[in-house]
Structures are given as C-alpha cells and as structure tokens.
Amino acid sequence: MAGTNAREIKDLPPAPAVILVAPQLGENIGMAARAMLNCGLTDLRLVAPKQGWPNPNAVAAASGADRVLQAARVFETTRDAVIDLTRVYATTARPRDLVKEVMTPRAAAAAQRTEMAAGQGVGLLFGPERTGLENEDLALADVVVTAPLNPGYSSLNLAQAVLLVGYEWWTAGDATPSRQLDHGDSGPADKRVLFAYLDRLDAALDRLGFYHPPEKRPGMRRNVHAIFQRARLSDQEVRTLQGVLSAFLGAKLKRGPEALAAKQTESEENT
C-alpha cells in the first residue's frame, strides 16, 4: 500500500517517543522510521547505534520518512534517552525475571493516550535486533508490552515491532469507521432518486407480467425493492440503472448495434 500527503503530516498531535536501543544496522533504523511516520510517531531516539549516526543507509531505507531521521537524537545510554519521560513501555516477546505489568499493544496504546492527554511524557522502548532488551534496560521501564502472536514463533524484526505498536497507538485515537462504502465522486443516492427508479421498474415489471399471480405481488415487490435498498447505490449507479431500464424498454434501441448496422447497410445501399 502506498500513499503520502505532505499536507496531512505537518501538524501531527503529540505522540510517544520511540527509543531504539543499540540498533545494529542503518537500514533497520530507516525502516523503523518509516513505520513510525506511518503511525504519526516522529520522536526517534537512538541509544548507541552500532554503525554510528547519521547513517546514509537509514535514509535510503526510510523511503521518504526524512522528517523522522532529521530530528533523531542520539544518546549514550538508555537511561539518558528516557530521563525526561514519565512512563516507559518496553517491548519484548520473551519472559523475564523482573516483576512488571504486562500489556498487549492495544491495551498499552489506550493507556498511553490517557497518559499523554494528562501531559505525561511516554516512551516506547525497543531492543537490538538480535538480542532484544537486556534486563538493565527493562528495569528502566514501567510496563512490558508483549504482542499475542503465535507462541511457536513470535519473533519480529525491528520495523515490524515498531509498526505493530505504533499502529495500535494510532488507531486508539482514530475515528475511521470500521466499515464504510466509498461512492467515489458520486454520493449515495437519496430516497427520492431511488424511489423514482423503483416506481419505473415496478411499472415495467407489471407490464411484462412479472408480478404474477396478483396476490403475490406485494411480497415479490418487497423482495425486488430489498435488493436495491441493500445495495446502497450511488447516485451515478441509479442513473446507470435508469439507462439500462430504458434500453430494455426500447427507448434506446435506435442506438443499439443492430440499429447501427442496419443504418450503415442502408447508407451503403444508397451510395
């Protein structure tokens, strides 16, 4: 899926910081930055990146998420990276000896929304690609975030982990309907337009003897109408159906292929 709109990302609301601890490759940082911007996250903090910073490989892998990379800050220790935050959520798929509250990404996102609305600084902590977070880093966190994935294979790469947690953050504050019908440039047909078509269709079906026997007409008519009501037609679609009906009723036969062929033959005979 692709899609960018620079006008939409200028004024993103406050969001959690993303702290990458000892990331190994610039490419992984770039892909994580891309995942961040997908989800409205722009505060990237790097703790002792293995290949140093800045890294040209990160820019190439970010696919345009330059805003995130340009604002990235580098810290020597995880403690330094989280010191200005109130709540830190550490992501890990492995059980640890430390006693910590454990949340799913979805539950954590809801809590983070509440905390940030109260003016608290929130951070999302991600460990190195190969080893994940060490106990020393986990000790700095308030909550452990673990995604309920296949227990036989729950390993995620860095960008996947950032995208999964970031997606839950974004959708926790998003009002997009879970289901909708896109009518494109043509809006949904109002009842006046739809009823006009159905009245015309009824008249045609009556004339053709479709509603037979008469005592079954009300039920058959309701069933026919239900098909079109359920379809949630656009205004353009109803106009198209009106045209189809006109063609079936013979109003457009003069424009049909047979009529055009006959007209062409007549023209040739006259020449």
N, C-alpha and C positions, 0 to 999 in steps of 0.2 A: 504494500500500500504506500502510495506517495502523496504528498500534499504539503505545501508550505504557503504561508501567508504572512509576510513580514509585518503587516499592519496589526495582526492579531497577537503578536508576541512582544510588542513594545511595553505594554503595561501589565505584566503578569502580577498576580497577587503574591504576597509573601508566602514562601514555601520552605520546607525543611532544607537544611544543608546536607549535602552528600559528601561523606568523608571516605576516601579510598585509602586504605592503609597499605603501604608498600606495594603499590601496583607494579607488576613486572614489566609489562610491555606498553609502549606508547599507543599501539593500536587498540588495546583494551581500554585505555583511558578515553580515546576518541570515541569508541563505540558506546562507552558508558555515558559520555557527554551527549551523544545523540539521543540515547534513551532518556536522559534527564530532560532535555528540551521537549521531547515528545510529551512529557508529563508535566511541563511547567516548572521544572526544577532548574535553577540557574546558579546556585551557590555551590561550587565544586571546591573541595579542599583535598589536597594531596599530602599524604604523610610519607616522606622519604621515598619518592618514586625511584625504582631501581635504575632506570635509564636516564635519570635527571629530568630537568624541566627548564625551558619548554622543549617539546619533542615534535619534530615535523611529522612523524608517523601518526601522532594523535590527530593532527589537523586533517590529514588525508582520510582517516577512518571516521572522523566526526560528521562527514557528509553535510557540511554547512552549519553545524552547531558551533560556529566560531564564537558566538557570544558567550557560551559557557566556558570555553577554553581560555579566552582572553581574560576573563575575570577570575580564573582559577588561582587559588593561593596555596603555597607550599609551606609545610610545617615539618619540623624535625621529629616531633613525637605526636602520638595520638592525643596525649594529654593537652598539648598546646593547641591542637586542632579543635578540641571540644570545650575548651575552658570558658568560652563566652556563652555556652548553651545551658539551658535549664534541664532538658530531657534528651537523652540519647538512646536510640534504638539500634541494637546490634543485630545484624542478620547472620544467621548460621543454621546449617542443616544438621549439625552434629550435637548430640547431648554433651553437656559439660558438668563438671563437679560443682560449679557455683550455683547457689540458690538465687534464681532470678525469675521474675514474672515472665511467662512466655505467651506471646500473642501471635495470631495469624496476621498476615499483611493487611487484611481487610479490617480487622479489629484495631490494629495499630493505627491505621490511617484515620479511623474515626476519632481515636483518642488524640492523635496529632492535630486534627482540625480543631478540636476543642481547646487544646493547649495553646495553639498559635493564636486563636481568637482571643485568648486571655493575655496575649502579649508575651508568651514564653518562647524562647529560642529552642528549636527542635533540630536534632541531627540524626541522620541515618548512616550507620557505620558498616562498611563493607571491608572484608579482609582480602589478603593476597589471593591470587588466582589458584595457586597450588595448595596452599595450606589452610586458608581461611583465617579467621581471627584467633589470636592466641588468648589465653586466659587473662594475661595482663591487660589486653585491650577490652575484653569482655567485662572486666572488673570496673571499667570506667562507664559502662552503660547502665541504664536503669531498667531496660526491658530487652528481652531477646525476642526477635521476630523469626519465626520458622514457618515456611510455606508448607501446607499439607499436600505434598506431592507423593508420587509412587515411592513407598518406603524402600523398595528394592533398588531404586535409582533416583535419588533426589538431588543430585549434583547439578548446579547451574554455573554457567560461566559468568564473568563479572557483569557484562552488559545485560544478560538475561535477568540476573538478580536485581539490578538497578531498575530495569523496565518493569519487572513484576511488582516490586514495592512501590515504585513511582506511579504505576498505573492505578493501584489501589488508592494512593493519595489523591490523584486527580479525580477519579470517579466518585470519591467520597464527597466532593464538593461540586460535582457536575449535575446539571438539571436536564440532561438529554433524555428524552423519553426512551424507555427500553424497547419500544416498538412503535414504528410510525411508517406511513406511506408517503413517499416523495412523489408529488404530482408534477415535478419539473416546473416549467414556466406557466403551465395551465393549472389553475387552482381547482380544488374539488368542486364538482357540480352541485349547485344548490338544488333544493327540492323542486322549485318551480321548473327548472330545466329538465330534471329527471322525470317529473310527473308528466310534462308535455310529451316527452318521448314515449313513456309507458302508455299514455292515453292513445297515442297514434298507433303504437304496437298492438294494443288491445283491439282497436277498430279493425286493423288489418287481419288479426287472427280471427276475429268474429266473422269477417267477410269470407275468409278462407275455410271456415268451419272447424277451426282447431279446438275451440271451446265447446266440445260436444261429448256427452249429451248436456242439455241446458242445466240440469240440476247439479252437474259437477263444475259448472263454470266458475262459481265463486272460489272454490278450493284450487282449481287449476290456475286461475288468475293470480291468486295469492302466491302460489309456488313460482310462477313466472316472475312476478314482481320481486320476490325474495332473492332471486338470482342476481338481479341488477342492483338491489339495495346492498347486498352483501359485498358486491364488487368494489364499492367505494370509488365510483368512476370520477374521472376528472371532467371538467367542462369540455375539453377538447375531445375526449373519448365519447361523450354523449353526442357531440356534433358529428363525429365519425359514424356512430351507430345510426343517427338520423339519415346520413348519406347512404349507408348500407341498406336501410329500410326503403329509402326512395328507389334505390336500384332494383330491389326485389319487387317493388310495386310497379315498376316500369317507367318511372319518371325520368330515368337516365338511360333508357335503352338506346336512345339515339347516339349516345357517346360510347356504347359498348363496342367490342371488337368486331362482332358480326355486322353491326350497322356501319362501322367504318370501312370494313371490307367491301360491303355492298356499294357504299358510296364511291369507293375507289374504282370498282368494276364499272359502275355507271359512268364515271368520269372518263375511263379509258374507252368505253364504247362510243362515247360522244365525240371523241377526238379522231 
